[in-house]
């Protein structure tokens, strides 16, 4: 164990005692991106750090088969945080876990481990990956109920500052909670659709960002419940309004230098930056099932507005798959790319893993970035996305065999169930005339 990890674990154990914390929640994420939790007493934490806490992996989506179900959750002390919504003593805290097999080797089904593998590969190439997501979501007055339409908390639009302060108060409370848990927020505002909010997380290394997104989604839902609302990361809940994306800004650094920046180059973008974009362009259709994993995701992508429906890149177009934001003079570190296809209901560990793997492949094989005309479309629906990923060597290698095969099985089942449904559209359109 490194000295740094030992210091972090000692800090956690001291804090539990000093803050009278009696419950420690160990968080981890299943393959579909849902947060899982097990609570332990502080007395068990020393053992959890050294050996892990055993659980039945076959009970978690995508983790294991019945014949190989034993797994261990090992908390990462660097992710320790007191839960701010558990204010009554005794308090509660949480840590995010890595999942291992009984012999201590990382579980191939752990999404956090999938991302770590890609980041280790990037490190071997000399790069550190930084990401900055723009998290969009809806706030509704009513809880989900079958057959009942969601009611937005307001009728505001993009950047609106209205006398009705529901969204403002909500965002302020959510940001206060996030920052108390160590999740830094850059800015927030009302998005384009009624009830739609955006909170942007500050740049961090890709693993920390993925951890922060899982924390973010949980905190947002907690704050919404506290205020009597329901928060949803569903990609497109309304036909007539834009959906919710997770536009993600990405940059690679080599030591202290931004590997995407080159003075005097077009868009101030280095050859490495151009090759990274070319990798995303080449493999975008293959990894879309991961960045946009739900049937509803494709209603957003092909639903108009600023969602990217085609494999394109550019500087000004807000509907491009990859956008190059304007370079700020004398701020080399601001050179970056923005990948606009992911939605905020993805598994962030897997989404970052496949996007980064595609970009790194572009660097390794020196892909050439060419002009795009929009003739190559992103998958039109979940079925097309399944077919595109099924033949992808890159995504199979990135996710590993277990995760790759599970995602395909799960999504084929979802598509099969969806395509059999008779929709309200069909009933409204055809019952009166047929």
N, C-alpha and C positions, 0 to 999 in steps of 0.2 A: 504494500500500500504506500502511495506517495505521501510525503509530508503534508502537502496541501490538502489532500483528501482527509487525512487524519485530523488536521486542524478544523476542517469544516464539520466533521462528525462530532468533535469535542464541543464546538460551538452550539450545535443542535442540542446535544445532551444538556449543556448548561442552560440554554434558553428554555427548554422544557421545564426545568426545575424553577428557574427564576420567574417564569410567567404563569406558573401553576397550570400547565397544559396537561390534561389527562387523556386526551384522545389524539392520536396521530393517524391521519388518513394517508394511505399509500395509494397514489393514483397511477394508472397506466391506461393505455389506449388499445382498443381492439382493432382488427384489420379495417373495419369500416369507418373508424374514426370516432367511435363512441367512448366516452370516458368511463373507466371502471375504478372501483375504490374498495379497499378493505381497511377497517380501522383496527389499530392495535394500541395497547397500553404502552406508556413510555418505558416501562420495565423491559419490554420485549425489543426495544429499538436497538440496543447494543448487538443482540443476536441477529436482528434483521440486517444491520450493516455488514456483519461478518459472513453470515450464512444465507440470508434471505428468508422470506416467509413463503412457505409452501402453499400451493393452491392447485385446483384441478383445471388444467389448461383446456381440457375438452369442453368445459362449460362456457368458454369464451369464444366469440365468433372468430373463426379462422386460425385459432392458436394450435390446436393439436387434435389428433384422432384419439379415440377411446383407448387404444392400445399403448399410447405413449403420452399420457395426460399429465404426469407429474411435472410441475414447473415451480420456479422460485421467483418472487418479486424482490428485487434488491434496490432499496431507496438510494437516490442520488442526493447526497447531503447538500450539494450546491443549489438544489431547487427548494430547499426548506423555506416555508413561509407560514406565518400565523394566519388563520382564516379570519378575515375582518368582519364577516357576518355572524360569527359565533362570539359575540361580545360578552355574554354572561359567563362568569366563572363557574366551573373550571373551563378553560379555553380549549380550542382545538387547532391543530396545525396540519399541514400537508407536505408531502414530498412526492416527486415524480420518480417512478421506478424504471429500471431496466429489468427485462425478463430473461432469466437464464434457464437452462436445463439443469437437472440434478447434479451433473458433474461440474457446473459452474460456467460452461460455455454459453455464449449469447444464444438466445432462442432465434432460429431463423424466421419465426413468425412474428416477432416483436417489431412493430413499425418503427419504433425509435432506433432499433438496431439496424434496420434497413437503411435509414438515413445516415446513421453513423458510418456504415460501410462506404457509402458514397463520399462522405466528407473525408474519410481516411484516404480514399483514392485521390481526392482533390489535393489533400495534404502531401501525398507522395509526388504529385505533379508540381508542388510548390505553392498551392493556392489555399487561401482561406475564403470561405463563401459567406457573404452577408446578404440578408434579406430584410425587406421592409414591406409588410402587407397592409393594404387598405381594406379594412373589414366592414362590409356592408351587411345590414340586417333590417328586419321589420319589427316594429313594435305595435302590438294589437291590443285593443280594449278587452277582447274576449279570448278565453281559452279555446283550444281546438275542440270542435264538436262535429261529428259526422253530419254532413248535409247543411251545415251552417257556415255562411261566408265569414271570413275574418274581417273585423272592423278596425281600420287603422286608428291610431290614437290622435292623429291630426290630418289636416289636408294641406300641409306645407309642401314646399318644393325645394329645389336645390339652393342651399345656403340661406334659406329663409330664416329670418328672425321675427317670430310672430309673438303677439301678446300672449297666446296660449303657450305656456312655458313647460308643457309636459316633456317634450323632447330635450329641452335645455336642462331641466332638472335631472332627468334620467341620465343624460350623458355625464353631467357633473358628478353625480353619485357613483356611476360606474367607473369613471376615470379615477376618482378618489380611492375607490376600493382596489382597482388594478394597481395603482402606484403604491398603495400600502403593501401589496404583495410583490413588489419589485418589478412589475410590468410597466415599462415606460411608454407613455402615449405622446405622439407628436402633435396631433390636432384632431378635432372632431367637428362635425357639422351635420345639418339635415341634408339628406340626399334627395334625388329627384322625384321620388314617388311619395304619395301620402303615407305617413308613418315610417318612412325609411330613414335609417340613421347610418352614419359612417364614423368610425373611430379608427384612426391610423396608428399602428404601433411603430415605435422608433426602431431604427436600424439595429440589428444585432446579428451575431453569428447564426447560421441557419438552424442549428439544433436548439439554441435558446429561443429563437423565434417560434419554432414549432411547439415547444413547450408553452410559450406565452400564448399562442393561439388556443391551445386546449384550456388554459386558465381563463383566457378572455371569454370564450364561449360559455363556460360555466358561470363566471361572474356576471355576465350580461343577463343570463337567465335568472340568476339569484336576485339581482337588483330589480328586474322586471316583476318577479313574483312578489317581492317586498312592496312594490308600488301598486300591486293589483293589476298588472299587465301581463302579456305573454310575448316573449321575444322569440323570433324565428329566423333561422338561417336558411330556410327553404329558398332555393335559387330563384323561383319565379312564382309567387303566390297569386299574382293578378295578371290576367290576359292583357289588360290595357295599359299596364305600367311596366317600367324597366325592372329587371330582376336584380338580385344581389350578387355582386362579384367579390373576388378577393384578388384584386390587381396586386401583383407582387413585384417590387423593385429588387433587382439582383445586381451585385457587383462581386468581382473577385479581386482579392488583394494578394500581392506577392511581397512578403514582409510588410513594410509600411506603405508600399506604392500601390496605387490603383491600377491593376493590370488591364482595365478596360480603357484607360485614358492615354491619348497621344496628342501632344500639342500639334496644331496645324493640320491634323487629319480631318477628313469630312466627319462632321458631327463630333469631333474630338475623340473618335472611337478608334482604338488600337486594332491591329490585326487579330489579337486574342479576342477582343470584344466582338469583332465581325464573325470570327469562327464560332464563337459561342452562340451567337444568334443563328448562324447557319445550321448548327446542330439542332437547335429548337425547331427551326423551320422544317428540317428533314424528318424529324421524328415526332412532330406535333400530333399528327393523326393517331400515331401508335400509343401515345401516353394520355390521350384525352379521357379514356375511361377512368383513369386515376384522378385527374384534376377535376373531372366533371362526372361523378360516379352515379348519379341518380337519374331516373327517367325524366324527372322534372328539370334537370340541368340543361337539357337540350331545348326546352322551351325558352330558356334565357338566351342561350347562344344564338339561336335562330329566331329570336323574337323581336329583332330590331333594336333601336336605341344605339348604344355604344358598345354592345357586346360583339366580340370578334367572331364572325361566322366563317371567315376564310383564313388561310395560312398566308398572312401578309405581315410586312414590317414597314415602319416609317417613323417620321418624326412628329407630324402634326395630326395624323389621323387617330382619333380616339376609338375607332373600330378596328384598328390593326391588332393582330395577335401579339406582336412585339412592338412596343413603341420606345423610341430613344428620346427621353426627356431632354430639354434644352440644357446645354452645358453652362454652368455659372462661371464667368470669368474669374480666373485665379483660384478656383476651387476644384482642383483636379479630382478630389475625392467624390465630387458630385456626379461624375460620369457614371452612368448606370444604364440598365435596360429595365423595361417594365413589361412583364408578361401578364396579359389581360384576360386570358381564358379561364383560370381557375375560379371556382365559386367558393363561397365561405362555408359550404357544407362538405367540403372534401376532407380527407384525412391529411393534415398538413405534413406529417412525416413522409408519407408516401408521395404526396404531390411534389414536395421539394426534392425528394430523391430522384424522381423521374425527370423533372425539369433540369436539375443540375447534371444528371447523368447524360442527358441529351446534349447539353451545352459543352460538357467536358469531352464528349466524343467528337464534337465538332473541332475542338482544339487539338485533340490527339491526332485526328486524321486530316487536319487542316482543310476542313470544308470551306468552300468558297461561297461567300454571301452574294447572291444575285438579286436583281430586282424582281419583285413579285407583282402579279397582275390580278390576284384574287381568283384565279381559275381553279385553285385547289381549295376545296371547302373542308372545314372541320366536319367530323361525323354529324349527320343530320339527326340521329337518335341513338339511343343506347345500343340498339342492335348493331348499327354500323360501327360504333365505338368498340364493341366486343370483337367484331371481326377484324378491325384494324389492330387491336392489341394482341389478338391470338397468334398472329404471325410475326410478332415483334421479338427479335433476338435481344435487342437492347433492353426492353422492359422486363423480359423474362430474367435476364442476367441481373438487372438492378434489383428487382423485388425478391429474387430467389424463387426456386421452384414451388415451395409451399405456398407463399403468399400469392404468387402469380396464378396458380391453379385454383386457389380458393376464390380469388376475386372473380375469375372467369365463371366458376360454378355459381357463385352467388348472384352475379349480374345476369347470367342466362336465365336463372330462376325468376329474377325480378322482371325481366323483359317478358318472359312467358306469361307471368301472371298479369302484367299490365296490358299486353296486346289482346287478351281475352275480355277485358272489361268493356262494357257498354257505357259510353260516357254521357254526361248531361248534354253535350253538344249534339250527339246523335239523336237522343230522345227529343230534344227541342226542335231539331231541324226536320227529322223524318216522320215522327209520329203524326203531325198534322197533315202531311201530304201523301203518305204511303198507306 
